[in-house]
Amino acid sequence: MLIAGLNGSPNSDGNTDLLLNKALDAAKDLGAETELIQVSSGLEEIEEPYCTACSQPCSKACYEGTKLEEQYELLSEADGVIIGSPVYFGTVSAQLKAFWDMTRDLRGQNSLLNTVGGTITVGAARFGGQETTIKAVHDLMLVQGMIVIGDGDSETDAGHQGAAGQRKAAEDENAQKRAKTVGRRVVKVAEATESLR
């Protein structure tokens, strides 16, 4: 069981990373193998770090042979994906959007179909756009045919759409708890739906 964490923040050691690692640690506690993907590091290697829809179907010409291709290969192997993003103007970071826009080949191959997806966001304030950012991530997942989960389970409560944190995430105990719940829930649902992948 492989659970991939996508850090959509331009910062590799900030608030999003902290909560994402809490979720991945919870997944490990249930026996899952985990991998963390820093999306900005893959985008740095390519000339145009955004999709221009240059071919149909996607030829992968813009990222073939790069770290970004390796990141997409890892993503396609995952049974579950936890996407973390800071809130930027009520939605996902530019880095995450650019990374996901270039998953057209994965979509064409149904690589993420029935992969389980959970979401973590961090905003500057308690009501800083976290829920709209979570919904934006859900939209990204649904277009790929993923199975979207929230941050509730039998060990906590029904939860909501995903883990929503407030900076500083190191001081936000509720967000850390919710992130761990997302990690556990992704593993449990991935195990329950394994035959669909």
C-alpha positions in Angstrom: 0.0 0.0 0.0 1.6 3.2 -1.2 0.3 6.6 0.0 1.8 9.7 -1.8 1.8 13.1 -0.2 1.9 16.1 -2.6 3.2 19.2 -1.0 1.8 22.0 -3.1 3.5 24.7 -1.1 6.5 26.5 -2.6 8.0 26.0 0.9 9.4 22.5 1.5 9.4 22.9 5.3 6.5 25.2 6.2 3.0 24.8 7.6 1.6 22.6 4.8 4.6 20.3 5.0 4.2 19.9 8.8 0.5 18.8 8.4 1.2 16.7 5.4 3.9 14.8 7.3 1.4 14.3 10.3 -0.9 12.6 7.8 1.8 10.5 6.3 3.0 9.4 9.7 -0.5 8.3 10.6 -0.6 6.3 7.3 2.7 4.7 8.2 1.3 3.7 11.6 -1.2 1.6 9.7 1.5 -0.1 7.7 1.5 2.0 4.5 4.6 2.9 2.6 4.7 6.7 2.1 6.4 9.1 -0.3 6.5 12.8 -0.2 6.5 14.8 -3.5 7.5 18.4 -3.4 5.7 19.6 -6.5 7.8 22.8 -6.9 11.0 20.8 -7.2 9.7 19.0 -10.3 8.5 22.2 -11.9 11.9 23.9 -11.5 13.5 21.7 -14.2 11.2 22.4 -17.1 11.3 25.4 -19.4 7.6 26.1 -19.2 6.3 25.1 -15.8 2.7 25.1 -16.8 0.5 23.2 -19.3 -0.1 24.8 -22.8 -2.1 21.8 -24.1 0.4 21.5 -26.9 -0.8 18.1 -28.0 -3.8 15.9 -27.9 -3.4 13.3 -26.4 -0.6 14.6 -24.1 2.8 13.6 -25.5 4.6 14.5 -22.2 7.1 16.4 -24.4 7.5 19.2 -21.8 8.6 17.0 -19.0 9.8 13.7 -20.5 13.1 12.6 -18.8 12.8 15.1 -15.9 12.2 14.9 -12.2 8.6 15.8 -12.9 8.1 12.7 -15.0 9.5 10.7 -12.1 7.0 12.4 -9.7 4.1 11.6 -12.0 5.2 7.9 -12.2 5.3 7.8 -8.4 1.9 9.4 -8.3 0.4 6.9 -10.7 1.7 4.0 -8.5 0.0 5.3 -5.4 -3.1 3.7 -3.9 -3.8 6.9 -2.1 -2.8 10.5 -2.4 -2.9 13.3 0.2 -2.7 16.7 -1.4 -1.6 19.6 0.7 -1.8 23.3 -0.3 -1.6 26.6 1.3 -4.4 29.0 0.6 -3.6 31.6 -2.1 -6.5 34.0 -2.7 -9.1 31.3 -1.7 -7.7 28.5 -3.8 -4.6 26.3 -4.4 -1.1 27.5 -4.9 0.1 28.2 -8.4 2.7 25.4 -8.0 0.0 22.8 -7.3 -2.2 24.0 -10.1 0.6 23.9 -12.6 1.7 20.5 -11.4 -1.9 19.1 -11.7 -2.6 20.7 -15.0 0.2 18.7 -16.5 -1.3 15.4 -15.3 -3.2 15.2 -18.6 -1.3 12.0 -19.6 -2.2 10.4 -16.3 -5.9 11.2 -17.0 -5.7 9.8 -20.5 -4.3 6.6 -19.1 -6.8 6.5 -16.2 -3.7 6.2 -13.9 -5.5 7.8 -11.0 -8.9 6.3 -11.5 -10.2 5.0 -8.1 -7.1 6.2 -6.3 -8.2 7.5 -2.9 -7.6 11.2 -2.3 -7.5 13.3 0.9 -6.8 17.0 1.4 -5.0 19.3 3.8 -4.9 23.1 3.6 -3.4 25.9 5.6 -4.5 29.5 5.7 -3.3 32.6 7.4 -6.4 32.8 9.6 -9.0 30.4 11.0 -11.4 31.5 8.2 -8.8 32.1 5.6 -10.1 30.2 2.6 -9.3 26.7 3.7 -12.7 25.2 2.7 -12.7 26.8 -0.8 -9.2 25.5 -1.3 -10.2 22.0 -0.2 -13.1 22.1 -2.6 -10.7 23.2 -5.4 -8.5 20.2 -4.6 -11.5 17.9 -4.6 -12.3 19.2 -8.1 -8.8 18.3 -9.3 -9.3 14.8 -7.9 -12.7 14.2 -9.2 -11.7 15.1 -12.8 -9.1 12.3 -12.5 -11.8 9.9 -11.3 -10.4 9.6 -7.8 -12.3 8.5 -4.7 -12.4 11.6 -2.4 -12.6 11.3 1.4 -13.0 13.8 4.2 -11.4 14.1 7.6 -13.8 12.0 9.6 -13.5 8.4 10.8 -14.8 6.1 13.6 -12.0 7.1 15.9 -12.8 10.8 15.8 -16.1 12.0 14.4 -17.9 12.5 11.0 -15.5 15.3 10.1 -15.7 17.7 7.2 -14.2 18.0 3.7 -10.5 17.7 4.8 -8.0 19.0 7.3 -8.0 22.8 7.5 -5.2 24.4 9.4 -4.3 27.9 10.5 -0.7 29.1 10.6 1.3 28.4 12.6 0.4 24.8 12.0 2.8 23.7 14.8 0.5 25.4 17.3 -2.8 24.3 15.7 -3.6 21.1 17.6 -6.9 20.6 15.9 -5.4 20.8 12.4 -2.7 18.2 13.4 -5.5 15.9 14.7 -7.5 16.3 11.5 -4.4 15.7 9.3 -3.7 12.4 11.1 -7.4 11.4 10.6 -7.0 12.1 6.8 -3.9 9.9 6.8 -5.7 7.0 8.5 -8.8 7.4 6.4 -6.9 7.4 3.1 -5.3 4.1 4.1 -8.5 2.5 5.3 -10.5 3.4 2.2 -7.6 2.5 -0.1 -7.5 -1.0 1.5 -11.3 -1.3 1.1 -11.2 -0.3 -2.6 -8.0 -2.1 -3.6 -9.9 -4.3 -6.1 -11.0 -1.2 -8.1 -7.4 -0.2 -9.0 
